[in-house]
């Protein structure tokens, strides 16, 4: 008989976690599993990309301004869902931050699995971190899945009791779709004589530290008149970046391209992917760069079961502007790259097998 699996998430708006969820759902063996995907909001561009075998449900989260009333409404909605849907063999919380996804996953089966995609140990102090995970009842989950070794090791220092139920399984890579979409035409053509850096992600300074990239270009613009930084994405700090670009007359050197649903042709055209984040789990853009054979420049040393940023793939860079400037000059001068060739199809098969083992074993 097929096993019944519940996966809980927030929405399917375009984002790294959401893209990885869609890829997972499109690689699950539907001869073995019935999948219910429950969302806080049944919306997002990625819904249409999900395998038709997935049953998409919605449990809305109340935003009522009266706290006690809001809690009662949300509790009732979760309870009614659990009464109607109570025969799951495994339940997965795929959105670590979501209280709703967390609660539904914990009450819907005996085999409760938590996926963690960001290294919150780099964001919070120990007290804040304990509060974050205690309020998400991390100890009630049977299995915890991380996308990098660093995330797992860092959290085990705070919660040593989770060591024996922790696993590292990075996201599946939708390589066929990436290669296909990378062939589409783009509105702009990168000048091959330029040094083209590309950032893809949310415009949020608190996590992405994009201002460091703008300062870097400002430092290098006079010496390297052919350096260019292209930024794909949208977010709360967009205006801050626009103002910095204007104030420092960087319009020629930095292009804010906004949200682009298909970034792959741009990744294919650039020289380097650059990421200067304060914290990450294991960015989806790194897997995409791997497919399109682009070197990544990263302030974070990250590794999984295959990839080690700064070792067998990518180049580590500093988050201090003066050191970073010297490093980028050396990379430009020596045309440094660090790219590996791997069998992505085999990696995906290995990872989906690991995930299915977690779904099957209580």
N, C-alpha and C positions, 0 to 999 in steps of 0.2 A: 504494500500500500504506500501511496505517496505521503510524505511528511508535510504537515501544515506549518508554514513559517510566517511569522509577523515581523516586518521591518518598519521601524518608526523613524520619521524624519520631520523636518520643518516644512520646506517648500521645495519646488524643483526649479527655482530661479537659477540663472546661469552662475555657477561658481565652482570652485575646485572640488569641494566635498560632494556637491550635487552631481557633477560630472562623473566622479568616481563611483557614486551610487548607481547611476544609470549604466555604466560599464559593467558593474557587478551584476545588476539585474539582467543584463543582456547576455551574460555568460553562465548563468545558473542552469542546471539541468532540470528542465520542466517535466521530464519523465519521472524524476524523483521527488520533486517538491511542488506544492501549491503555495504561491506567494501572495500575501496581502501586504500592501504598502499603505501605511496610514500616515497622513500629512496633517499638520496644523492648518495649512492652507492648500487646497487643491488647485495650485496655480504654478505657472512657470513655463518658460520656453522649452524646457527639457522633457516635459510630460509626453509630448508627441514622439520622443525618441525611445521611449521605454517599450520593452518587449510586450506584445499584446496579451501574453499569458498572465501578466501581473494585474491583480485586482486592486485598484487604487481607491482608498477610502479617505474620509476626512473627519477629524475630530477637532473642531474649532476651539481656540483658546479665547476665553472671554477677556475683554479689556475694560470691563466695568470699573469705574473709578472708586466704587465702594469696595474696599479690600475683602471684607467678610463675605459680601455677596458674590464677588468675583471667585473667591475660593470655593464657595458652595456650588456655583454654576460649573466650574471646571471639574470639581470632584464628581458631580452628578454625571457629567458627560462621559468621563472616563469609566465610571461605574457601569453606566448603561452599555458602553462599548464592550466592556469586559463580560457582561451578562450575555450579550448577543454573540460575541466572538470569544469563546473560552476553550477552544480545543486545539491550541497551538502546541507543537512539539518543541519549538524554539522561538524565542523572541529577541529581536535585535534593536538596540538603541543606536542609531547611526549618527545622530546629532548630539554630541556630548553636552553641549550647552543648553539643550532644550529640556525644561522641566517636564513638559507634556510627553515628549518622546520617551524620556527616562521613566516616567511613572507607568506609562502603558507597557513598556517592555518588561518592567519588573513585576507587573501583576498578571501578565498574559500567559506565562508558561513557567515551568520549573527549570528550563534551560535558558538562562538569561545572559545575553552577550552584549557587552559595551564596546563600541568602536571609539577610539580616541584619535583625532586627526591633528590636534595642535599640542605643542609642548607648553602647557600652562605653567610649568615650573619656571619658565623664563619670563613669564608675565607677572606672576604673583609672588609675594613673600610667603614664607611657610604658613603663617597664620591664615592669610587670604586663600592660599591653595587648599588648606585643610577645610576651610569653610566651603569652598567651591565644590570639592568632591564629597564632603560629608552631606551637603544638601542635595547631592545627586546619588547618595546611597551607594557609593562605589563598592562597598563590602558585600552588598546583596547580590552582585552579579557573579555568575559562575565562571565566566571567562571574560578577559579583557584583551582587546586587540589593538596594538599600536602600529603605526606606519613606519616607525624608525626605531632603531636600537637605542638611540639617545633618549627619546621620549620614555621608553620603557625603563631604562636604567635610572633616569632622573626621578621618576615617580615612585619606583620601588624604594628609594632612599627615604621617602616620606611615608609610604605605605608598604613596609616590608612584608606584610601578610599577604599581599597580592602576587608575590613572586611566582608561586607555583601555578597560578592560573592566568599568567600573562603570556602573550604571544606577539611576535612581530610578523605581520603580513601586510606588505605594502599594497597600494592600490593596483588593480588590474589596469593594463594599458590598452586603450582602444586604438591600436596601431594602424589597422586597416583603414579606419575612418579618418585618422589623422593624415595618413599619406594621401588619401583620396581628396580631402578638403584642402590640403596644401597646394593642390594644383589649380585651384580657382584663381581668377584674376583679382587683383587688388586695386584700390583707387590710386595708390601712390606706388612708385617704383623706387626702390632703394638704389642710390648711386653706388656702384661697385667700387668706385675709387675712394669712397668715404669709409670711416670706421663707424659702423652702425651697431649701436647698443640698443637692446629692446627690453623693456619691462612690461610684464603682463600681470595684472592683478588689481586688487581693490585699492582705491586711493584713500588710504587710511594711515596717517602718519604714526599713530600710536603703535601699530604693529609692523607696517611695511617700511618705515624710515626712508621714504622716497626723497625727502629733502636732501639727504646725503648725496644722492645721484645728481640732483640739480646743482649742488655746490661743486661736485666733481667736474661737471661740464663747464661751470663758470671758471674754475681754476685752469682748465686745459684749453679753453677756447682760443686763446691768443697763440699758443704754441702749436696746437693741432686744429687748424681752421677747417679740417674736413671731418671732425668728430661730430657725431649726431646721436641723440638719444630720442627714441620713440617710446611713448608711454601709451599702452592700451589698457583701458579700464575707466571706471567711474567711482565716485565715492565722496565722502563728506569733506575731504580736504582739497578738492579740485580747485576751488577759488584761491586757496593759499598758494598753490603751485603756479597758477596763472599769474598772480601778482608778483611772485618772485621772478618769473620769466620776464615779465614786462620791466620790472625795476632794474634788472641786470642786462637788459637788451639781449636776451637769449632766444628770441623767436626763430632765428636762423638755425640754431643748434638743437633746440628741444621742441618736439612736436607732440602735443597732447591729442591723441586720436580718438579719445572717448571709448565707449563700450563698443566692441566689435564681436559679433557672435562667432565669427570664424577667424581666429588669430593665426591659424597655421600658415597661410601664405606669407605672413609677415615674419614669423619665426624662421621660415625657410629662407627668406631673403636677408636676414640680419647676419652680422658676424658673431655676436655674443648675446646671450641672455644674461641679464644682470638682476640680482636679487640682493637687497641690503636690509632685509628684515631683522627686527629684534628677536622674533621668535617665529617658528614654523613647525609643522609636524614633518611632512615630507612633501614639498610643493608639487602639485600636479604638473606644473610647467617644466619641472626637471625631467619627468618621464616623457613629456612631449618633445623636449629638446633632444632627448636620447633617440627618439624615433627619427627626428629630422636631422640628426648628426650635427647639432650645434653645441658648442662649449658653453657651460654656464659659469658665471662668476658669482660666487656666493659668500656672504659674510658668515654663514652658518655651516659648520661641519656636521653632515648628516649621513647616515648609512642605513641600509636595510639588509636583506639577505643576499643581494646581488651588487648593489651600487654603493660606492663610498665617495661622497663628494670631497674633492681635494686629494683623493688617492687615485682610484682608477677612473674617475670621471670628474670633470670640472676643475676649477681653480678657486682656492680659498682667497678671499680678499678681506682687508681690514674694515672696521666700522669707524675708524678715525680718519678724518678727511686728509690730513697731510700724508699719512702712511698710505692711504688708499690711492692718492694721486700718484705717488712714486710707483706703486704696484701696477697701476693701469698704464703708466708710461713704459714700464718694462715689458708688459704684455704686448703693447702696441709695437714697441721697438723690435722685439724678438718674435712677433707673430705667434705667441704662445697659444696652444690649444691642448685640450685633454679630452678626447672623445673615444668611446669604446664601442665595439661591435658585439652585440649579444643577440641571442635567439629569443625575441620577445614572446613569440608564440609559446615556447616551452616554459618561460617564466610565468605567463598567464595560467597555463595548465597546472603548474606546480602550486600557484597561489589559490586557484579555485578549489583544488583538491584539499588544501589545508582548511579553507573556509567550510567546505562540505563536511569535513571531519568534525569541526566544532559544532555544526548544526546537528550532526547525527548523534554525538555523544553527550549525555547529560553529566 
